[in-house]
């Protein structure tokens, strides 16, 4: 019997969060990481630079571990770049909803 992967909910608190995320990735858990609310606009602009001013900033982007360094270009989230290698090694998918903002890391078992 295949059980669904464990889900871990975390709040971003800087580099200390990256240490917890590394442990969580080793367990192949689903991660739901609440990012600081004040990063909403910056995430939207960094990941969707061609968007016209005044459009809805609800933006969801999905990809592989290569998305993490792009997210880490936002001030205050730089430490997320450290997760690219372990997320890639474990074949995680990455989903970012800039509205909440919420970063979800999905192990292959969750497909």
Phi and psi restraints in degrees (range 20) as a CNS / XPLOR table:
assign (resid 1 and name C) (resid 2 and name N)
       (resid 2 and name CA) (resid 2 and name C) 1.0 -93.4 20.0 2
assign (resid 2 and name N) (resid 2 and name CA)
       (resid 2 and name C) (resid 3 and name N) 1.0 117.6 20.0 2
assign (resid 2 and name C) (resid 3 and name N)
       (resid 3 and name CA) (resid 3 and name C) 1.0 -88.0 20.0 2
assign (resid 3 and name N) (resid 3 and name CA)
       (resid 3 and name C) (resid 4 and name N) 1.0 149.4 20.0 2
assign (resid 3 and name C) (resid 4 and name N)
       (resid 4 and name CA) (resid 4 and name C) 1.0 -66.0 20.0 2
assign (resid 4 and name N) (resid 4 and name CA)
       (resid 4 and name C) (resid 5 and name N) 1.0 152.6 20.0 2
assign (resid 4 and name C) (resid 5 and name N)
       (resid 5 and name CA) (resid 5 and name C) 1.0 -65.1 20.0 2
assign (resid 5 and name N) (resid 5 and name CA)
       (resid 5 and name C) (resid 6 and name N) 1.0 152.0 20.0 2
assign (resid 5 and name C) (resid 6 and name N)
       (resid 6 and name CA) (resid 6 and name C) 1.0 -59.5 20.0 2
assign (resid 6 and name N) (resid 6 and name CA)
       (resid 6 and name C) (resid 7 and name N) 1.0 145.9 20.0 2
assign (resid 6 and name C) (resid 7 and name N)
       (resid 7 and name CA) (resid 7 and name C) 1.0 -113.4 20.0 2
assign (resid 7 and name N) (resid 7 and name CA)
       (resid 7 and name C) (resid 8 and name N) 1.0 130.9 20.0 2
assign (resid 7 and name C) (resid 8 and name N)
       (resid 8 and name CA) (resid 8 and name C) 1.0 -118.4 20.0 2
assign (resid 8 and name N) (resid 8 and name CA)
       (resid 8 and name C) (resid 9 and name N) 1.0 126.1 20.0 2
assign (resid 8 and name C) (resid 9 and name N)
       (resid 9 and name CA) (resid 9 and name C) 1.0 -104.9 20.0 2
assign (resid 9 and name N) (resid 9 and name CA)
       (resid 9 and name C) (resid 10 and name N) 1.0 128.2 20.0 2
assign (resid 9 and name C) (resid 10 and name N)
       (resid 10 and name CA) (resid 10 and name C) 1.0 -132.9 20.0 2
assign (resid 10 and name N) (resid 10 and name CA)
       (resid 10 and name C) (resid 11 and name N) 1.0 159.9 20.0 2
assign (resid 10 and name C) (resid 11 and name N)
       (resid 11 and name CA) (resid 11 and name C) 1.0 -114.0 20.0 2
assign (resid 11 and name N) (resid 11 and name CA)
       (resid 11 and name C) (resid 12 and name N) 1.0 139.6 20.0 2
assign (resid 11 and name C) (resid 12 and name N)
       (resid 12 and name CA) (resid 12 and name C) 1.0 -66.4 20.0 2
assign (resid 12 and name N) (resid 12 and name CA)
       (resid 12 and name C) (resid 13 and name N) 1.0 125.9 20.0 2
assign (resid 12 and name C) (resid 13 and name N)
       (resid 13 and name CA) (resid 13 and name C) 1.0 -136.1 20.0 2
assign (resid 13 and name N) (resid 13 and name CA)
       (resid 13 and name C) (resid 14 and name N) 1.0 30.4 20.0 2
assign (resid 13 and name C) (resid 14 and name N)
       (resid 14 and name CA) (resid 14 and name C) 1.0 91.3 20.0 2
assign (resid 14 and name N) (resid 14 and name CA)
       (resid 14 and name C) (resid 15 and name N) 1.0 -158.3 20.0 2
assign (resid 14 and name C) (resid 15 and name N)
       (resid 15 and name CA) (resid 15 and name C) 1.0 -55.5 20.0 2
assign (resid 15 and name N) (resid 15 and name CA)
       (resid 15 and name C) (resid 16 and name N) 1.0 -29.1 20.0 2
assign (resid 15 and name C) (resid 16 and name N)
       (resid 16 and name CA) (resid 16 and name C) 1.0 -61.9 20.0 2
assign (resid 16 and name N) (resid 16 and name CA)
       (resid 16 and name C) (resid 17 and name N) 1.0 -32.0 20.0 2
assign (resid 16 and name C) (resid 17 and name N)
       (resid 17 and name CA) (resid 17 and name C) 1.0 -66.0 20.0 2
assign (resid 17 and name N) (resid 17 and name CA)
       (resid 17 and name C) (resid 18 and name N) 1.0 -34.7 20.0 2
assign (resid 17 and name C) (resid 18 and name N)
       (resid 18 and name CA) (resid 18 and name C) 1.0 -62.8 20.0 2
assign (resid 18 and name N) (resid 18 and name CA)
       (resid 18 and name C) (resid 19 and name N) 1.0 -39.8 20.0 2
assign (resid 18 and name C) (resid 19 and name N)
       (resid 19 and name CA) (resid 19 and name C) 1.0 -60.3 20.0 2
assign (resid 19 and name N) (resid 19 and name CA)
       (resid 19 and name C) (resid 20 and name N) 1.0 -45.0 20.0 2
assign (resid 19 and name C) (resid 20 and name N)
       (resid 20 and name CA) (resid 20 and name C) 1.0 -64.4 20.0 2
assign (resid 20 and name N) (resid 20 and name CA)
       (resid 20 and name C) (resid 21 and name N) 1.0 -39.8 20.0 2
assign (resid 20 and name C) (resid 21 and name N)
       (resid 21 and name CA) (resid 21 and name C) 1.0 -64.1 20.0 2
assign (resid 21 and name N) (resid 21 and name CA)
       (resid 21 and name C) (resid 22 and name N) 1.0 -38.9 20.0 2
assign (resid 21 and name C) (resid 22 and name N)
       (resid 22 and name CA) (resid 22 and name C) 1.0 -60.2 20.0 2
assign (resid 22 and name N) (resid 22 and name CA)
       (resid 22 and name C) (resid 23 and name N) 1.0 -44.8 20.0 2
assign (resid 22 and name C) (resid 23 and name N)
       (resid 23 and name CA) (resid 23 and name C) 1.0 -62.8 20.0 2
assign (resid 23 and name N) (resid 23 and name CA)
       (resid 23 and name C) (resid 24 and name N) 1.0 -40.3 20.0 2
assign (resid 23 and name C) (resid 24 and name N)
       (resid 24 and name CA) (resid 24 and name C) 1.0 -66.5 20.0 2
assign (resid 24 and name N) (resid 24 and name CA)
       (resid 24 and name C) (resid 25 and name N) 1.0 -40.8 20.0 2
assign (resid 24 and name C) (resid 25 and name N)
       (resid 25 and name CA) (resid 25 and name C) 1.0 -63.1 20.0 2
assign (resid 25 and name N) (resid 25 and name CA)
       (resid 25 and name C) (resid 26 and name N) 1.0 -35.5 20.0 2
assign (resid 25 and name C) (resid 26 and name N)
       (resid 26 and name CA) (resid 26 and name C) 1.0 -64.2 20.0 2
assign (resid 26 and name N) (resid 26 and name CA)
       (resid 26 and name C) (resid 27 and name N) 1.0 -26.6 20.0 2
assign (resid 26 and name C) (resid 27 and name N)
       (resid 27 and name CA) (resid 27 and name C) 1.0 -87.1 20.0 2
assign (resid 27 and name N) (resid 27 and name CA)
       (resid 27 and name C) (resid 28 and name N) 1.0 -1.9 20.0 2
assign (resid 27 and name C) (resid 28 and name N)
       (resid 28 and name CA) (resid 28 and name C) 1.0 58.4 20.0 2
assign (resid 28 and name N) (resid 28 and name CA)
       (resid 28 and name C) (resid 29 and name N) 1.0 38.2 20.0 2
assign (resid 28 and name C) (resid 29 and name N)
       (resid 29 and name CA) (resid 29 and name C) 1.0 -88.1 20.0 2
assign (resid 29 and name N) (resid 29 and name CA)
       (resid 29 and name C) (resid 30 and name N) 1.0 156.4 20.0 2
assign (resid 29 and name C) (resid 30 and name N)
       (resid 30 and name CA) (resid 30 and name C) 1.0 -76.1 20.0 2
assign (resid 30 and name N) (resid 30 and name CA)
       (resid 30 and name C) (resid 31 and name N) 1.0 136.5 20.0 2
assign (resid 30 and name C) (resid 31 and name N)
       (resid 31 and name CA) (resid 31 and name C) 1.0 -117.0 20.0 2
assign (resid 31 and name N) (resid 31 and name CA)
       (resid 31 and name C) (resid 32 and name N) 1.0 131.1 20.0 2
assign (resid 31 and name C) (resid 32 and name N)
       (resid 32 and name CA) (resid 32 and name C) 1.0 -118.6 20.0 2
assign (resid 32 and name N) (resid 32 and name CA)
       (resid 32 and name C) (resid 33 and name N) 1.0 107.2 20.0 2
assign (resid 32 and name C) (resid 33 and name N)
       (resid 33 and name CA) (resid 33 and name C) 1.0 -109.0 20.0 2
assign (resid 33 and name N) (resid 33 and name CA)
       (resid 33 and name C) (resid 34 and name N) 1.0 112.3 20.0 2
assign (resid 33 and name C) (resid 34 and name N)
       (resid 34 and name CA) (resid 34 and name C) 1.0 -77.7 20.0 2
assign (resid 34 and name N) (resid 34 and name CA)
       (resid 34 and name C) (resid 35 and name N) 1.0 120.1 20.0 2
assign (resid 34 and name C) (resid 35 and name N)
       (resid 35 and name CA) (resid 35 and name C) 1.0 -91.6 20.0 2
assign (resid 35 and name N) (resid 35 and name CA)
       (resid 35 and name C) (resid 36 and name N) 1.0 160.3 20.0 2
assign (resid 35 and name C) (resid 36 and name N)
       (resid 36 and name CA) (resid 36 and name C) 1.0 -58.7 20.0 2
assign (resid 36 and name N) (resid 36 and name CA)
       (resid 36 and name C) (resid 37 and name N) 1.0 136.4 20.0 2
assign (resid 36 and name C) (resid 37 and name N)
       (resid 37 and name CA) (resid 37 and name C) 1.0 -56.1 20.0 2
assign (resid 37 and name N) (resid 37 and name CA)
       (resid 37 and name C) (resid 38 and name N) 1.0 -34.5 20.0 2
assign (resid 37 and name C) (resid 38 and name N)
       (resid 38 and name CA) (resid 38 and name C) 1.0 -70.2 20.0 2
assign (resid 38 and name N) (resid 38 and name CA)
       (resid 38 and name C) (resid 39 and name N) 1.0 -6.4 20.0 2
assign (resid 38 and name C) (resid 39 and name N)
       (resid 39 and name CA) (resid 39 and name C) 1.0 -89.1 20.0 2
assign (resid 39 and name N) (resid 39 and name CA)
       (resid 39 and name C) (resid 40 and name N) 1.0 -5.7 20.0 2
assign (resid 39 and name C) (resid 40 and name N)
       (resid 40 and name CA) (resid 40 and name C) 1.0 -50.7 20.0 2
assign (resid 40 and name N) (resid 40 and name CA)
       (resid 40 and name C) (resid 41 and name N) 1.0 -56.7 20.0 2
assign (resid 40 and name C) (resid 41 and name N)
       (resid 41 and name CA) (resid 41 and name C) 1.0 -65.0 20.0 2
assign (resid 41 and name N) (resid 41 and name CA)
       (resid 41 and name C) (resid 42 and name N) 1.0 -44.6 20.0 2
assign (resid 41 and name C) (resid 42 and name N)
       (resid 42 and name CA) (resid 42 and name C) 1.0 -63.3 20.0 2
assign (resid 42 and name N) (resid 42 and name CA)
       (resid 42 and name C) (resid 43 and name N) 1.0 -41.6 20.0 2
assign (resid 42 and name C) (resid 43 and name N)
       (resid 43 and name CA) (resid 43 and name C) 1.0 -61.2 20.0 2
assign (resid 43 and name N) (resid 43 and name CA)
       (resid 43 and name C) (resid 44 and name N) 1.0 -45.6 20.0 2
assign (resid 43 and name C) (resid 44 and name N)
       (resid 44 and name CA) (resid 44 and name C) 1.0 -58.4 20.0 2
assign (resid 44 and name N) (resid 44 and name CA)
       (resid 44 and name C) (resid 45 and name N) 1.0 -48.4 20.0 2
assign (resid 44 and name C) (resid 45 and name N)
       (resid 45 and name CA) (resid 45 and name C) 1.0 -67.3 20.0 2
assign (resid 45 and name N) (resid 45 and name CA)
       (resid 45 and name C) (resid 46 and name N) 1.0 -40.1 20.0 2
assign (resid 45 and name C) (resid 46 and name N)
       (resid 46 and name CA) (resid 46 and name C) 1.0 -67.9 20.0 2
assign (resid 46 and name N) (resid 46 and name CA)
       (resid 46 and name C) (resid 47 and name N) 1.0 -36.5 20.0 2
assign (resid 46 and name C) (resid 47 and name N)
       (resid 47 and name CA) (resid 47 and name C) 1.0 -94.3 20.0 2
assign (resid 47 and name N) (resid 47 and name CA)
       (resid 47 and name C) (resid 48 and name N) 1.0 -12.8 20.0 2
assign (resid 47 and name C) (resid 48 and name N)
       (resid 48 and name CA) (resid 48 and name C) 1.0 -138.0 20.0 2
assign (resid 48 and name N) (resid 48 and name CA)
       (resid 48 and name C) (resid 49 and name N) 1.0 59.1 20.0 2
assign (resid 48 and name C) (resid 49 and name N)
       (resid 49 and name CA) (resid 49 and name C) 1.0 -63.3 20.0 2
assign (resid 49 and name N) (resid 49 and name CA)
       (resid 49 and name C) (resid 50 and name N) 1.0 -22.4 20.0 2
assign (resid 49 and name C) (resid 50 and name N)
       (resid 50 and name CA) (resid 50 and name C) 1.0 -85.7 20.0 2
assign (resid 50 and name N) (resid 50 and name CA)
       (resid 50 and name C) (resid 51 and name N) 1.0 0.1 20.0 2
assign (resid 50 and name C) (resid 51 and name N)
       (resid 51 and name CA) (resid 51 and name C) 1.0 -67.6 20.0 2
assign (resid 51 and name N) (resid 51 and name CA)
       (resid 51 and name C) (resid 52 and name N) 1.0 137.9 20.0 2
assign (resid 51 and name C) (resid 52 and name N)
       (resid 52 and name CA) (resid 52 and name C) 1.0 -68.5 20.0 2
assign (resid 52 and name N) (resid 52 and name CA)
       (resid 52 and name C) (resid 53 and name N) 1.0 149.1 20.0 2
assign (resid 52 and name C) (resid 53 and name N)
       (resid 53 and name CA) (resid 53 and name C) 1.0 -63.9 20.0 2
assign (resid 53 and name N) (resid 53 and name CA)
       (resid 53 and name C) (resid 54 and name N) 1.0 143.1 20.0 2
assign (resid 53 and name C) (resid 54 and name N)
       (resid 54 and name CA) (resid 54 and name C) 1.0 87.0 20.0 2
assign (resid 54 and name N) (resid 54 and name CA)
       (resid 54 and name C) (resid 55 and name N) 1.0 -3.8 20.0 2
assign (resid 54 and name C) (resid 55 and name N)
       (resid 55 and name CA) (resid 55 and name C) 1.0 -79.9 20.0 2
assign (resid 55 and name N) (resid 55 and name CA)
       (resid 55 and name C) (resid 56 and name N) 1.0 162.0 20.0 2
assign (resid 55 and name C) (resid 56 and name N)
       (resid 56 and name CA) (resid 56 and name C) 1.0 -58.3 20.0 2
assign (resid 56 and name N) (resid 56 and name CA)
       (resid 56 and name C) (resid 57 and name N) 1.0 134.8 20.0 2
assign (resid 56 and name C) (resid 57 and name N)
       (resid 57 and name CA) (resid 57 and name C) 1.0 -95.2 20.0 2
assign (resid 57 and name N) (resid 57 and name CA)
       (resid 57 and name C) (resid 58 and name N) 1.0 20.4 20.0 2
assign (resid 57 and name C) (resid 58 and name N)
       (resid 58 and name CA) (resid 58 and name C) 1.0 -79.3 20.0 2
assign (resid 58 and name N) (resid 58 and name CA)
       (resid 58 and name C) (resid 59 and name N) 1.0 115.5 20.0 2
assign (resid 58 and name C) (resid 59 and name N)
       (resid 59 and name CA) (resid 59 and name C) 1.0 -143.3 20.0 2
assign (resid 59 and name N) (resid 59 and name CA)
       (resid 59 and name C) (resid 60 and name N) 1.0 126.5 20.0 2
assign (resid 59 and name C) (resid 60 and name N)
       (resid 60 and name CA) (resid 60 and name C) 1.0 -118.6 20.0 2
assign (resid 60 and name N) (resid 60 and name CA)
       (resid 60 and name C) (resid 61 and name N) 1.0 128.7 20.0 2
assign (resid 60 and name C) (resid 61 and name N)
       (resid 61 and name CA) (resid 61 and name C) 1.0 -127.6 20.0 2
assign (resid 61 and name N) (resid 61 and name CA)
       (resid 61 and name C) (resid 62 and name N) 1.0 139.4 20.0 2
assign (resid 61 and name C) (resid 62 and name N)
       (resid 62 and name CA) (resid 62 and name C) 1.0 -129.6 20.0 2
assign (resid 62 and name N) (resid 62 and name CA)
       (resid 62 and name C) (resid 63 and name N) 1.0 143.2 20.0 2
assign (resid 62 and name C) (resid 63 and name N)
       (resid 63 and name CA) (resid 63 and name C) 1.0 -169.5 20.0 2
assign (resid 63 and name N) (resid 63 and name CA)
       (resid 63 and name C) (resid 64 and name N) 1.0 -162.4 20.0 2
assign (resid 63 and name C) (resid 64 and name N)
       (resid 64 and name CA) (resid 64 and name C) 1.0 -96.6 20.0 2
assign (resid 64 and name N) (resid 64 and name CA)
       (resid 64 and name C) (resid 65 and name N) 1.0 -164.8 20.0 2
assign (resid 64 and name C) (resid 65 and name N)
       (resid 65 and name CA) (resid 65 and name C) 1.0 -60.7 20.0 2
assign (resid 65 and name N) (resid 65 and name CA)
       (resid 65 and name C) (resid 66 and name N) 1.0 -19.9 20.0 2
assign (resid 65 and name C) (resid 66 and name N)
       (resid 66 and name CA) (resid 66 and name C) 1.0 -64.0 20.0 2
assign (resid 66 and name N) (resid 66 and name CA)
       (resid 66 and name C) (resid 67 and name N) 1.0 -16.7 20.0 2
assign (resid 66 and name C) (resid 67 and name N)
       (resid 67 and name CA) (resid 67 and name C) 1.0 -71.5 20.0 2
assign (resid 67 and name N) (resid 67 and name CA)
       (resid 67 and name C) (resid 68 and name N) 1.0 -26.8 20.0 2
assign (resid 67 and name C) (resid 68 and name N)
       (resid 68 and name CA) (resid 68 and name C) 1.0 -61.2 20.0 2
assign (resid 68 and name N) (resid 68 and name CA)
       (resid 68 and name C) (resid 69 and name N) 1.0 -46.3 20.0 2
assign (resid 68 and name C) (resid 69 and name N)
       (resid 69 and name CA) (resid 69 and name C) 1.0 -63.4 20.0 2
assign (resid 69 and name N) (resid 69 and name CA)
       (resid 69 and name C) (resid 70 and name N) 1.0 -30.2 20.0 2
assign (resid 69 and name C) (resid 70 and name N)
       (resid 70 and name CA) (resid 70 and name C) 1.0 -66.4 20.0 2
assign (resid 70 and name N) (resid 70 and name CA)
       (resid 70 and name C) (resid 71 and name N) 1.0 -41.3 20.0 2
assign (resid 70 and name C) (resid 71 and name N)
       (resid 71 and name CA) (resid 71 and name C) 1.0 -65.4 20.0 2
assign (resid 71 and name N) (resid 71 and name CA)
       (resid 71 and name C) (resid 72 and name N) 1.0 -36.8 20.0 2
assign (resid 71 and name C) (resid 72 and name N)
       (resid 72 and name CA) (resid 72 and name C) 1.0 -70.0 20.0 2
assign (resid 72 and name N) (resid 72 and name CA)
       (resid 72 and name C) (resid 73 and name N) 1.0 -3.9 20.0 2
assign (resid 72 and name C) (resid 73 and name N)
       (resid 73 and name CA) (resid 73 and name C) 1.0 -76.4 20.0 2
assign (resid 73 and name N) (resid 73 and name CA)
       (resid 73 and name C) (resid 74 and name N) 1.0 -10.8 20.0 2
assign (resid 73 and name C) (resid 74 and name N)
       (resid 74 and name CA) (resid 74 and name C) 1.0 -81.5 20.0 2
assign (resid 74 and name N) (resid 74 and name CA)
       (resid 74 and name C) (resid 75 and name N) 1.0 132.6 20.0 2
assign (resid 74 and name C) (resid 75 and name N)
       (resid 75 and name CA) (resid 75 and name C) 1.0 -53.9 20.0 2
assign (resid 75 and name N) (resid 75 and name CA)
       (resid 75 and name C) (resid 76 and name N) 1.0 131.2 20.0 2
assign (resid 75 and name C) (resid 76 and name N)
       (resid 76 and name CA) (resid 76 and name C) 1.0 95.0 20.0 2
assign (resid 76 and name N) (resid 76 and name CA)
       (resid 76 and name C) (resid 77 and name N) 1.0 -15.6 20.0 2
assign (resid 76 and name C) (resid 77 and name N)
       (resid 77 and name CA) (resid 77 and name C) 1.0 -111.3 20.0 2
assign (resid 77 and name N) (resid 77 and name CA)
       (resid 77 and name C) (resid 78 and name N) 1.0 10.9 20.0 2
assign (resid 77 and name C) (resid 78 and name N)
       (resid 78 and name CA) (resid 78 and name C) 1.0 -53.7 20.0 2
assign (resid 78 and name N) (resid 78 and name CA)
       (resid 78 and name C) (resid 79 and name N) 1.0 -34.9 20.0 2
assign (resid 78 and name C) (resid 79 and name N)
       (resid 79 and name CA) (resid 79 and name C) 1.0 -65.2 20.0 2
assign (resid 79 and name N) (resid 79 and name CA)
       (resid 79 and name C) (resid 80 and name N) 1.0 -18.2 20.0 2
assign (resid 79 and name C) (resid 80 and name N)
       (resid 80 and name CA) (resid 80 and name C) 1.0 -62.5 20.0 2
assign (resid 80 and name N) (resid 80 and name CA)
       (resid 80 and name C) (resid 81 and name N) 1.0 -24.4 20.0 2
assign (resid 80 and name C) (resid 81 and name N)
       (resid 81 and name CA) (resid 81 and name C) 1.0 -60.0 20.0 2
assign (resid 81 and name N) (resid 81 and name CA)
       (resid 81 and name C) (resid 82 and name N) 1.0 -27.3 20.0 2
assign (resid 81 and name C) (resid 82 and name N)
       (resid 82 and name CA) (resid 82 and name C) 1.0 -65.7 20.0 2
assign (resid 82 and name N) (resid 82 and name CA)
       (resid 82 and name C) (resid 83 and name N) 1.0 -16.1 20.0 2
assign (resid 82 and name C) (resid 83 and name N)
       (resid 83 and name CA) (resid 83 and name C) 1.0 -87.6 20.0 2
assign (resid 83 and name N) (resid 83 and name CA)
       (resid 83 and name C) (resid 84 and name N) 1.0 -8.6 20.0 2
assign (resid 83 and name C) (resid 84 and name N)
       (resid 84 and name CA) (resid 84 and name C) 1.0 -57.6 20.0 2
assign (resid 84 and name N) (resid 84 and name CA)
       (resid 84 and name C) (resid 85 and name N) 1.0 -50.9 20.0 2
assign (resid 84 and name C) (resid 85 and name N)
       (resid 85 and name CA) (resid 85 and name C) 1.0 -61.9 20.0 2
assign (resid 85 and name N) (resid 85 and name CA)
       (resid 85 and name C) (resid 86 and name N) 1.0 -50.3 20.0 2
assign (resid 85 and name C) (resid 86 and name N)
       (resid 86 and name CA) (resid 86 and name C) 1.0 -66.7 20.0 2
assign (resid 86 and name N) (resid 86 and name CA)
       (resid 86 and name C) (resid 87 and name N) 1.0 -33.7 20.0 2
assign (resid 86 and name C) (resid 87 and name N)
       (resid 87 and name CA) (resid 87 and name C) 1.0 -68.7 20.0 2
assign (resid 87 and name N) (resid 87 and name CA)
       (resid 87 and name C) (resid 88 and name N) 1.0 -38.2 20.0 2
assign (resid 87 and name C) (resid 88 and name N)
       (resid 88 and name CA) (resid 88 and name C) 1.0 -66.2 20.0 2
assign (resid 88 and name N) (resid 88 and name CA)
       (resid 88 and name C) (resid 89 and name N) 1.0 -44.9 20.0 2
assign (resid 88 and name C) (resid 89 and name N)
       (resid 89 and name CA) (resid 89 and name C) 1.0 -60.9 20.0 2
assign (resid 89 and name N) (resid 89 and name CA)
       (resid 89 and name C) (resid 90 and name N) 1.0 -33.9 20.0 2
assign (resid 89 and name C) (resid 90 and name N)
       (resid 90 and name CA) (resid 90 and name C) 1.0 -94.0 20.0 2
assign (resid 90 and name N) (resid 90 and name CA)
       (resid 90 and name C) (resid 91 and name N) 1.0 5.4 20.0 2
assign (resid 90 and name C) (resid 91 and name N)
       (resid 91 and name CA) (resid 91 and name C) 1.0 59.6 20.0 2
assign (resid 91 and name N) (resid 91 and name CA)
       (resid 91 and name C) (resid 92 and name N) 1.0 39.5 20.0 2
assign (resid 91 and name C) (resid 92 and name N)
       (resid 92 and name CA) (resid 92 and name C) 1.0 -73.8 20.0 2
assign (resid 92 and name N) (resid 92 and name CA)
       (resid 92 and name C) (resid 93 and name N) 1.0 146.0 20.0 2
assign (resid 92 and name C) (resid 93 and name N)
       (resid 93 and name CA) (resid 93 and name C) 1.0 -96.8 20.0 2
assign (resid 93 and name N) (resid 93 and name CA)
       (resid 93 and name C) (resid 94 and name N) 1.0 149.4 20.0 2
assign (resid 93 and name C) (resid 94 and name N)
       (resid 94 and name CA) (resid 94 and name C) 1.0 -121.6 20.0 2
assign (resid 94 and name N) (resid 94 and name CA)
       (resid 94 and name C) (resid 95 and name N) 1.0 130.7 20.0 2
assign (resid 94 and name C) (resid 95 and name N)
       (resid 95 and name CA) (resid 95 and name C) 1.0 -128.3 20.0 2
assign (resid 95 and name N) (resid 95 and name CA)
       (resid 95 and name C) (resid 96 and name N) 1.0 128.0 20.0 2
assign (resid 95 and name C) (resid 96 and name N)
       (resid 96 and name CA) (resid 96 and name C) 1.0 -121.9 20.0 2
assign (resid 96 and name N) (resid 96 and name CA)
       (resid 96 and name C) (resid 97 and name N) 1.0 124.4 20.0 2
assign (resid 96 and name C) (resid 97 and name N)
       (resid 97 and name CA) (resid 97 and name C) 1.0 -106.3 20.0 2
assign (resid 97 and name N) (resid 97 and name CA)
       (resid 97 and name C) (resid 98 and name N) 1.0 111.4 20.0 2
assign (resid 97 and name C) (resid 98 and name N)
       (resid 98 and name CA) (resid 98 and name C) 1.0 -72.7 20.0 2
assign (resid 98 and name N) (resid 98 and name CA)
       (resid 98 and name C) (resid 99 and name N) 1.0 -15.4 20.0 2
assign (resid 98 and name C) (resid 99 and name N)
       (resid 99 and name CA) (resid 99 and name C) 1.0 -67.1 20.0 2
assign (resid 99 and name N) (resid 99 and name CA)
       (resid 99 and name C) (resid 100 and name N) 1.0 -47.6 20.0 2
assign (resid 99 and name C) (resid 100 and name N)
       (resid 100 and name CA) (resid 100 and name C) 1.0 -69.9 20.0 2
assign (resid 100 and name N) (resid 100 and name CA)
       (resid 100 and name C) (resid 101 and name N) 1.0 -39.7 20.0 2
assign (resid 100 and name C) (resid 101 and name N)
       (resid 101 and name CA) (resid 101 and name C) 1.0 -74.8 20.0 2
assign (resid 101 and name N) (resid 101 and name CA)
       (resid 101 and name C) (resid 102 and name N) 1.0 141.8 20.0 2
assign (resid 101 and name C) (resid 102 and name N)
       (resid 102 and name CA) (resid 102 and name C) 1.0 -133.7 20.0 2
assign (resid 102 and name N) (resid 102 and name CA)
       (resid 102 and name C) (resid 103 and name N) 1.0 126.8 20.0 2
assign (resid 102 and name C) (resid 103 and name N)
       (resid 103 and name CA) (resid 103 and name C) 1.0 -105.6 20.0 2
assign (resid 103 and name N) (resid 103 and name CA)
       (resid 103 and name C) (resid 104 and name N) 1.0 124.7 20.0 2
assign (resid 103 and name C) (resid 104 and name N)
       (resid 104 and name CA) (resid 104 and name C) 1.0 -117.2 20.0 2
assign (resid 104 and name N) (resid 104 and name CA)
       (resid 104 and name C) (resid 105 and name N) 1.0 130.0 20.0 2
assign (resid 104 and name C) (resid 105 and name N)
       (resid 105 and name CA) (resid 105 and name C) 1.0 -112.7 20.0 2
assign (resid 105 and name N) (resid 105 and name CA)
       (resid 105 and name C) (resid 106 and name N) 1.0 122.6 20.0 2
assign (resid 105 and name C) (resid 106 and name N)
       (resid 106 and name CA) (resid 106 and name C) 1.0 -117.0 20.0 2
assign (resid 106 and name N) (resid 106 and name CA)
       (resid 106 and name C) (resid 107 and name N) 1.0 120.8 20.0 2
assign (resid 106 and name C) (resid 107 and name N)
       (resid 107 and name CA) (resid 107 and name C) 1.0 -73.3 20.0 2
assign (resid 107 and name N) (resid 107 and name CA)
       (resid 107 and name C) (resid 108 and name N) 1.0 160.4 20.0 2
assign (resid 107 and name C) (resid 108 and name N)
       (resid 108 and name CA) (resid 108 and name C) 1.0 -58.0 20.0 2
assign (resid 108 and name N) (resid 108 and name CA)
       (resid 108 and name C) (resid 109 and name N) 1.0 -27.8 20.0 2
assign (resid 108 and name C) (resid 109 and name N)
       (resid 109 and name CA) (resid 109 and name C) 1.0 -65.7 20.0 2
assign (resid 109 and name N) (resid 109 and name CA)
       (resid 109 and name C) (resid 110 and name N) 1.0 -17.0 20.0 2
assign (resid 109 and name C) (resid 110 and name N)
       (resid 110 and name CA) (resid 110 and name C) 1.0 -86.6 20.0 2
assign (resid 110 and name N) (resid 110 and name CA)
       (resid 110 and name C) (resid 111 and name N) 1.0 -4.7 20.0 2
